[in-house]
Amino acid sequence: MSEFEMRHPESELLLPYLDGELPYAKVRQVERHLKACWQCRSELQNLQLTVSECVRYSQEGLGRALPEPPARWSDLSREFDGVDAAARPAPRASRWYLRWAVLGAGSAALVAASLSFRLIEFHAPAAPTRAAAIPAANEPATPISSPAPVLSSRVPAATGAAPGKSQVPVEASLSEELQAVAALHHVGADLGDPVEVGREHGRVVVRGSGISAVRQQQIREALSPLPNLEVQFAAPVALPAQDLQAESHEPVAAPPHSSSPLESQFPGRSQFENFSAQLLEHQETAMSRVYALRRLALEFPAEAETQLTPENQALLRSLSREHLDALSRELTSINSAIRPVLPPGRSGAPILPEPVSVSTWQAAAENLYISARQEDTLLAGVLGAAAAVPDPANLPQKILAALAEIRRAVQQCELLLTM
């Protein structure tokens, strides 16, 4: 198989992509392939036309022939939350409380045998009100005609009050927030999914928007073992049927042709487009690791890390190392792919700026983020996906220097994680 032979995504991915059921990282991967592949764009357009015909038949043909439904469909997400709540074991009285209840009953019997026994009732705390959804910190707000409902599920918070006294919920800790971040990491939800984690009103709150129902269920299952946690997803706003039909008939436009200094290194435009798509896929994966590492550094700065237990400190650093290891693999792939096709430039090793001295891995992660953003902009310009790169004569040196600077920042961060 040729190195530049087109690799099509699985045909099973196009329909979930059209339905919005793929995770964010997979959506970007399919979109990049569609930009470079006429065959898959044509197949996607055929799927859109088929869906449009099904919608039209359901409305104009089948919809008129069927009787009106007896009632509207209920919200299954809330029904599932009720099933989960019913499956949890009911709270039992503590041994301490039972011991005092027995002693109290014995004392009452000795004082007056005629006293009647009263049933002791346990009252569960009132259900907390649902908080309104807010957009993620780094996500732009999308104007809609009406606010989207929030599908919320909660895990009861632990309480430490004695029976008969007001129960005060235990405040969520930084360690509990870290556990939520680790659970999201295990399902890859920290690599581009629009999800944020924070602590509000004594609980850990996980919010998400624009996430498919399948992905929501995966995230809920990953977070379900954690106590004192609330999950909120903004329900997607459904488009009217006529808008869906109009959108389905719109042809998929081809990407605009943009020049690149690397295109002359390939026998044809299609080979260059496939090379660009594969290289941008590696770059997208690398940047997702850079963003995830920076998010850990911002949410758990050096002064906050000292408040964690040794076990949770080890967990935090383990998550950081995983991102760095994956980033190193992607950098190797990018370097191996682009080095052979770079046009000749000045000879000699790339000249790097003086390293910035830092004392914490969090600060090193910020330097890594800055270097990666610069390399990302430069690579986009080289591939013709952004504005032209100034001084194209020194292009090979710039690319190699940017990759070397990122590699050095990765090594600095790895070293500080061992201290």
N, C-alpha and C positions, 0 to 999 in steps of 0.2 A: 504494500500500500504506500502510495506517495506521501511524503511528509505534509503536503499541502492539500491532500484530498479532502473534500468536504465531508464533515461528520455531522449527520443530521440528528437532532434530538429524537428520542423515542416518540413514535406516533401517538402513544397514549398520553403524552404531555400536552399536546396542543389543545385538546378539549378541556382539561382542567385549567390550562392557561386562559382559555376563553371564558371559563366560568369563574375565574378569580380564586381558584382553590389551591394554587401553588404557593409555597413559601417565597418570601421576598427574594432570597438569593437565587432560587430556581427561576423566578420570573425574569430577573435581569439576564440570566444565562440564555433563556429562550429568546428574549428580545434582541440580544446581541446577535444571535444566530439568524433571526429573521431579517435583520438589516443586511446580511450578507448572502442570503439564500433566496433566490426567486422561487424555487420549488416549494419550500416550506411556506413562503408567503402566499403562494397560490393555494396550497392545501388549507391554510388557515382561512383564506377568503371563502373557499368552498364550504368549510365548516360553518362560517358565519351565515352564509346564504341558507344552509340547511336548517340552522337554528331559527332563522327568520321565517322560513316556510313552515316550520313546526308551530311557531308562535301564531302565525297567521291562520293556520288550519285550526288550532285550538280555539281561537277567538271567533273566526267566521264560520267554521264548519262544525266542529265537535262541540264548541261552547253553546251554540244555538240548539243543538239536538238534545243536550243533556238537561235534566231538570235542575232547578236551583238547589244548592246545598242546604241542608237543614240548619246549619250554623257555620260560623266562621272558624277557621282553624285556630287552635290555641297556640300560644308561644311554647314550643317544645323545650326551649332552653330553660325556661322557668320550671317546667315539669320535671326535667332532669335534675335541676337543683333540689326540687322537693324530694325526689327519689333518693338522692345522695344524703339529704338531711335525715330522712326516715331510716336509712341504713345505719346511721351512726348509733352506737349504744347509748341508752339513756343514762344520765349521770346518777351515780349511786351515793348514798350518804356515807360520809367518812366514818371510820371506826371510832374516832374521837367523839363525834357527835352521838353515835349510838350508845357509847359508854355512859355519857352524861344523861341521855334520855332514860336509860335503864335505872341509873341511880336516882334520878328525879322521880320516876314512877314508884320505886320502892319506898322512898321517903314519904310520898303522898299516901301510900297504902298504910304506913305505920301511923300517920297523923290522923287520918280519917278513912276508914274502910269504905265509906259510902260515896267517896268521890268518884265521879265517872271519868272514864278514860276519854281523852280527846285525840282525834286523829291529827297527826302531824303532816301538814301539807308542805310540799316543796314547790316554790314558785320559781319558774325559770325567768331569767332576766328578759325584759322586753326586747323584741327584735330591733336592732339598730336601724336607723333610717338609711336609705341608699344615698350615697354621695353622688353628686352630678359629675359626669365625665368631663375631663379637660383634655385638650390636645397635648401630645408629647412635647417635651421641652424643645427638641430640635426639629419638630415637624411643623410645616406651615399650615395655618388654619384654612380649611376649605369651606367657603360660604355655601350654605344649603338653605332650602326654603324653610325647613323646620328642624329643630334639634333632634339628633339621633338618640333613641333610647339606649340606656346603659344596661347591659346584662351583667348582673353582679352576683357573685357567690362569696360567702364568708365562711371562715373556720372559726369556731368559738374561741375567744381569748381565755387564757387561764386566769383564774381568780384566786385570791388568797384570803378572802374575808371569812370570818366564822359565821355559822348559821345564825339567822336572826338579825344580822347586821348588814349594812349596805355593802354590796360587792364592788370593789374598785378594780378595774382591769389593769393587768400588768402592762407597763409601757413596752412597746416593741424596742428591741435592742439592735445595735449595729450588727451583731452576730446573726440575728434573725434575718436582717436584710441581706447579709452575705449569703445565707442559706438559700434565699429566694433567687439571688443572682446565679448561684451554682446550679440550682434546678433548671433555670432557663438555659444555662450553658449546655447542660446535658442533652437538650433537645435542639440545640443550635439557634435558639431564639435571641441570642445576643449578637448575631452576625447579620443584622440588617432588618429583622422584624421590628416594626414600629411599636416597641414595648418599652415602658419605663418602670422603674422600681423606686419607691420612696417610703417614708414613714410619716403617717398622718393620724392624729387623734388616737395615739396609742397602738396603732396597727401598722403592719407592713402592707402597702397597697401596690398592686401590680396593675397597670393600665395599658390598654392597647387599642389601636384604632386601625381600620382598614384591613383587618385580618379575617381570612376565610373561616367558615364555621368548623371545617376540619382541623385547621391549625389552632383555633381556639380550644377545641377539645383536647388536642395534644398538650397544650400549655396548661390547661386546667388539671389534667391528669398528672403532669410533672410536679405541680405545686400542691396537689391535694394532701400529701402527707405532712405538710408544714402547718403548725398551729399559728394562731393570731395573725392571719393573713386574709386579705380581701382581693379578689380579682374582678376587674371591671373592663368590659369590652364594649366599645361603642358599636351598636348594631349598624350594619351597612344600610345606606339609603337606597332603596330600590328605584330604578329608573322606570318611568312609565313605559307601557308596551310600545307605544308609537315611537318613542325615542329609541328604544332598543331596535326596532325594525329599521329606522332610518340609519342608525349607526351600523347595523349589520350590512347594509347595502353599500356603504362607503368602501371603495377599494383601498387596499393597503398600499400606501405610497412608498415608493422606493427612496432610500436615503439619498441626499444630495451628494453629487460627486465632488470630492475635495482632493486637492493635490497633496502629495506626501513625498518627501525626499527619498523615502524607501521604496516607492512603487517601482522605480526603474530596476530594482534588484530582482523582480519577479517576471516570469514569462507573460503574464496576463493580469488583467484587473481582478478576475475572480480569485486567482491564487493569492493576490495581495489582500483581498477582502477577507478570505478565510484565515490567512495569517493574522490579520488585525483582530478578527473576532476571537481567535484563540489567545492571542497575547492580552487583549483587554479582559478576557475571562480570568486569566491569572492575576492581572492587575486588580480587578474587582475583588477577587478573593483575598489578595494581600491587603488591600485597603480596609476590607471588613475586619480583618484581624487588628489592624492599626487602630481603627475606631473603637473596637471592643476593649483593647488594652488601655487606651486613653480614658475610656469610660470608667474602667476599674480604678485607674489612678485618680480620677476626679471624685468618684463616690467614696473612695477609701484612701484619703491622703495620709501622709506619713504620721501626722499627729493622731489621726483616728485609728490607724493600724495598731498603734501601741495599746489601744483600749480593748483589742480583741484577745481572746484566749490564745495560747500557743497553737492549739489545734486549728482554730479559725485563721490565724496568721499563716499557717502552713497551707490551708485551703486557698487563701487569697493568692499566695505566691504560686501555688500549683496552677491555678487558672491562668495567671499571667504567663507562666512558662509555656503552657499549651498554646497560647496565642503566638508567642515568640517562635516556637518550634514550627508551627504552621506557616508563619510569615517567612521564616528562613527557607522553607521548601519552595514557596512561591517565588521568592527572590531568585533562587537558583534556576527555576524554570524560565523566568523572565530574562535573566542574563544569558542563559544558554540559547534562547530563541532569538534574541535581538542582536547579539554580538556578531554572528556570521553575516548579517544583512546590513550592518552599518556601513555607509560609504567611507572611503579612506579619509582620514583626518590627520591631525598632527600626531607625530609619534611620541612615545613616552607614556609613562604612567599618569593617570588622572591626578590633577592637583586638588587636594581637599583642603577646606578651611580648617583652622585650628579647632580642636574639639572643645566643647563647652564643659567645664568641670561642674559636676553635680554630686550630691551626697546621698540621694534617695532614688530608688527605682521609679518612683512616681515622676520626679523631675526628668529622669532619663526618658520615660515614656512620652512626655510632652515634647522633648527634643526630637524623638523619633517621629512623632506626629508631624512636626514642622518639616522635617526632611522628606517624609513620605508625600506630603502635599505638594512640595516643590517637584519631586520626581513624577508625580501623577500628572501635573500640569504639563511638564516637559514631554512626557510620553504621549499625551493626547495630541500635542502639537506636532510631534514627529509623525504620528499616524494619520494626520490630517483630520482629526476629530475636533480640533480647536483652532485657535488663531495660530498663524504661522510663527515658527520659532525664530527669534532674532539671531543673527550671526550663524547662518546654517553651515558655514565652513568649519566651525568648531563643534558641529553636532555630535560626532562620535565621542569627543572628550566630555561633553556635557552629560550625555546619557550615562557613560561609564562612571563619571564622577558622582552623579546622583545616586546610582546604585551602590557604589562603594561607601558613600556617606550613610546611606540607610543601613548597610551591613555593619558599619562601625557603631551606629546608634543601637542596633540590636545587641551587639556584643557588650556594649556598656550597660545596657539594661539587664542583660543576663548576669553580668558580674555583680551588679548591685543587688539582685534578687538572692544571691547566695550569702549576703552579709547579714 
